[in-house]
């Protein structure tokens, strides 16, 4: 999007809202609580802050939804495949990984689960870099929009 005339205070506050998502690495649910608190405290006083707060919250809720869907698809498939292929006696021997889980025993549905886990990992890495990129663009005064976001708050 294009840069607009906003004050340095608004730019800094918008940048801080974007970077507040990174608190999830230190505080459980910090990526939801802190941006909501920061956004709610100034959403009425600045259109720029209101826009950035909504974008951050929508992005985090979208990432949560995508993560849950990918994990709900992949984890049960993998667990079912492992327990279907490997007997409990093999767990005691400790050699179940090499004997039973070879490429010949992997079905197409397991590959789908592995792709879903790979997408989950890629999504989390992309999320980190998009947060930083969003903070940089916001600090430049641009209305940054995250990709593939579901607009829960409009």
C-alpha positions as CSV (number, residue, x, y, z in Angstrom):
1,X,0.0,0.0,0.0
2,X,1.0,3.6,-0.1
3,X,2.6,5.7,2.6
4,X,0.4,8.4,4.2
5,X,1.1,11.3,6.4
6,X,1.0,10.0,10.0
7,X,2.8,11.3,13.0
8,X,6.0,9.7,14.3
9,X,4.1,8.8,17.5
10,X,1.4,6.9,15.5
11,X,4.1,5.1,13.4
12,X,6.0,4.0,16.6
13,X,2.8,2.8,18.2
14,X,1.7,0.9,15.1
15,X,5.2,-0.7,14.9
16,X,5.0,-1.6,18.6
17,X,1.6,-3.3,18.0
18,X,3.2,-5.4,15.2
19,X,6.2,-6.3,17.3
20,X,4.1,-7.1,20.4
21,X,3.1,-10.3,18.7
22,X,6.6,-11.6,19.4
23,X,5.8,-11.8,23.1
24,X,4.3,-15.2,22.3
25,X,7.8,-16.5,22.7
26,X,8.0,-15.3,26.3
27,X,4.4,-15.0,27.5
28,X,1.7,-17.6,26.8
29,X,-1.0,-16.0,24.5
30,X,1.0,-12.8,24.5
31,X,0.5,-12.6,20.7
32,X,-3.2,-12.1,21.4
33,X,-3.4,-10.3,24.7
34,X,-0.8,-7.6,24.2
35,X,-1.9,-6.5,20.7
36,X,-5.5,-6.4,21.7
37,X,-4.7,-4.3,24.8
38,X,-2.5,-1.9,22.7
39,X,-5.1,-1.7,19.9
40,X,-8.0,-1.1,22.2
41,X,-6.3,1.6,24.1
42,X,-5.9,3.8,21.0
43,X,-8.2,2.5,18.3
44,X,-10.5,5.5,18.6
45,X,-7.8,8.2,18.6
46,X,-6.0,7.2,15.4
47,X,-7.2,5.6,12.2
48,X,-3.6,4.3,11.5
49,X,-3.4,2.6,14.9
50,X,-6.9,1.2,14.4
51,X,-6.0,-0.3,11.0
52,X,-2.7,-1.8,12.2
53,X,-4.3,-3.3,15.3
54,X,-7.0,-5.0,13.3
55,X,-4.4,-6.3,10.8
56,X,-2.3,-7.8,13.6
57,X,-5.2,-9.4,15.4
58,X,-6.7,-10.7,12.2
59,X,-3.3,-12.1,11.2
60,X,-2.8,-13.9,14.5
61,X,-6.3,-15.4,14.5
62,X,-5.8,-16.5,10.9
63,X,-2.5,-18.2,11.8
64,X,-4.2,-19.9,14.8
65,X,-7.0,-21.2,12.5
66,X,-4.6,-22.4,9.9
67,X,-2.4,-24.1,12.5
68,X,-5.3,-25.9,14.1
69,X,-6.5,-27.2,10.8
70,X,-3.1,-28.4,9.7
71,X,-2.5,-30.1,13.1
72,X,-6.0,-31.7,13.2
73,X,-5.3,-33.2,9.8
74,X,-1.7,-34.4,10.3
75,X,-1.4,-35.6,13.9
76,X,-4.2,-38.2,13.9
77,X,-3.1,-39.5,10.5
78,X,0.5,-40.0,11.7
79,X,-0.5,-41.5,15.0
80,X,-2.9,-43.9,13.3
81,X,-0.3,-44.9,10.7
82,X,2.4,-45.5,13.3
83,X,0.2,-47.5,15.6
84,X,-1.2,-49.5,12.7
85,X,2.2,-50.4,11.4
86,X,4.2,-50.9,14.6
87,X,3.2,-53.4,17.2
88,X,3.6,-52.7,20.9
89,X,6.2,-55.4,21.2
90,X,8.4,-53.5,18.8
91,X,8.4,-50.5,21.2
92,X,10.1,-52.7,23.8
93,X,12.8,-53.8,21.5
94,X,13.6,-50.2,20.5
95,X,14.2,-51.1,16.8
96,X,10.7,-50.3,15.5
97,X,11.8,-47.3,13.6
98,X,14.2,-49.1,11.3
99,X,12.3,-52.3,10.8
100,X,8.6,-51.1,10.4
101,X,8.7,-47.5,9.3
102,X,10.5,-47.9,6.0
103,X,9.5,-46.3,2.7
104,X,7.5,-49.3,1.6
105,X,5.1,-49.0,4.5
106,X,4.3,-45.3,3.9
107,X,1.0,-44.7,2.3
108,X,-0.2,-41.7,0.4
109,X,-2.2,-40.4,3.4
110,X,1.0,-40.3,5.5
111,X,2.6,-38.2,2.8
112,X,-0.3,-35.8,3.1
113,X,0.2,-35.6,6.8
114,X,4.0,-35.0,6.4
115,X,3.2,-32.3,3.9
116,X,0.8,-30.7,6.4
117,X,3.5,-30.7,9.0
118,X,5.9,-29.2,6.6
119,X,3.4,-26.5,5.7
120,X,2.9,-25.8,9.4
121,X,6.7,-25.3,9.9
122,X,6.9,-23.1,6.9
123,X,3.9,-21.1,8.1
124,X,5.5,-20.4,11.5
125,X,8.8,-19.3,9.9
126,X,6.9,-17.1,7.4
127,X,4.8,-15.7,10.3
128,X,7.9,-14.5,12.1
129,X,9.4,-12.7,9.1
130,X,6.0,-11.2,8.1
131,X,5.7,-9.7,11.6
132,X,9.1,-8.1,11.2
133,X,8.3,-6.9,7.7
134,X,4.9,-5.5,8.8
135,X,6.6,-3.6,11.6
136,X,9.1,-2.1,9.2
137,X,6.4,-1.1,6.7
138,X,4.3,0.4,9.5
139,X,7.3,2.4,10.8
140,X,7.6,3.8,7.3
141,X,4.0,5.0,7.5
142,X,2.4,2.5,5.2
143,X,-0.9,0.7,5.7
144,X,0.5,-2.9,5.7
145,X,-1.8,-5.8,4.9
146,X,-0.8,-9.3,5.8
147,X,-1.2,-11.9,3.1
148,X,-3.9,-14.7,3.3
149,X,-5.7,-13.0,6.3
150,X,-9.3,-13.7,7.2
151,X,-10.9,-10.4,8.3
152,X,-12.4,-11.2,11.6
153,X,-12.4,-7.5,12.5
154,X,-13.2,-5.1,9.7
